[in-house]
């Protein structure tokens, strides 16, 4: 078996709340999971038939709403105006929007 490494997901994940008692045929559910309110149903953005259940505890520990990051929503909005090969660059520091967002995701000194 190969060595485990840490990876950060670089894309948004489409999800919706699990509704207690709903039919989960067509949704992958791990044998150790028991669907419950607070769990989520995730789907592949490129194949909406590919869906899986995300346990309430795992969701709470690992996800937050993309709506809670207005700064990134602004960057995505601006990026929507760009043509292929163009990128947003800060006039003050000269960094690209991607560089600024990457720096914001790094833990502060002494926190990890």
Order of alpha helices (4+ residues) and beta strands (2+ residues): beta-beta-beta-beta-alpha-alpha-alpha
